[in-house]
Amino acid sequence: MVSRFILAISTSSGVAKVAAATEPLELNAHAADLFNFEITDYKSQSTQLLPLIQQHLELGNLKPAQCAAIAVDIGPGGFTSLRTACGIAQGLAVAWQVPTVPLSSFECMLPARQQELPVTVLMDARLHEIYAACIQRTAQGTAWVKPPHLLAMHELQKIQGPAVCDAHLYAQLHNPGPDVLLGAVCAIRLAQLAWQEFLAGRVAAPFDCQPLYVRDKVAQTTTERLALKHGAV
């Protein structure tokens, strides 16, 4: 019998990933997942997410009253996809009268095993850039050794120490060492981390759950595009 669960929603990778996880039975234990699913069609995520969440809740005989919190991956990631995840999380949290647990895509990429050292997390940001952060999970939550920032793609080969790279970046590494792991944003990992945050009281009001945009600007002006086309600096 499920007493409480956390619903986790991630769209930062371009694939919508949703999971629900039960409350851990012991301190520091990992929450067990009740269900998880993905929506790979980017264009239909906004219309499919809520109906599929409802469908999986019904199949699992899970009620909104059993939900402890809504966890959401706030990014970085695509502008529209992050707004979709945060909007749905906010709406469900208000309707179900529960808090939100906003966590970053960097945290969702962390390996499940205990960290002894800070880990550099790297994700493809497109436009020949990398989303990067150096973090460590502690009993007090996430310690940001280096906050989210952008790196030029050529900096990838200079990464040293423990690191986690997404599939696109990992494939470009010339000689990945044993400390460099292949990772991916994971909704189940999001739910597990969210339970740690929730049980420690680190939660947010629904409308405090906002997207994290590391890159301030994506689109170029007409003047900038023409300058690049003609080789101007």
Sequence and secondary structure as in RCSB ss.txt:
>XXXX:A:sequence
MVSRFILAISTSSGVAKVAAATEPLELNAHAADLFNFEITDYKSQSTQLLPLIQQHLELGNLKPAQCAAIAVDIG
PGGFTSLRTACGIAQGLAVAWQVPTVPLSSFECMLPARQQELPVTVLMDARLHEIYAACIQRTAQGTAWVKPPHL
LAMHELQKIQGPAVCDAHLYAQLHNPGPDVLLGAVCAIRLAQLAWQEFLAGRVAAPFDCQPLYVRDKVAQTTTER
LALKHGAV
>XXXX:A:secstr
    EEEEEE TTSSEEEEEEE  SSTT    EEEEEEE  GGGHHHHHHHHHHHHHHHTT  GGGEEEEEEE  
SS HHHHHHHHHHHHHHHHHHT  EEEE HHHHTS SS  SS EEEEEE STTEEEEEEEEEETTEEEEEEEEEE
EEGGGGGG  SSEEE HHHHTT SS  TTEEE    HHHHHHHHHHHHHTT  B GGG     S S  S  HHHH
HHHHTT  
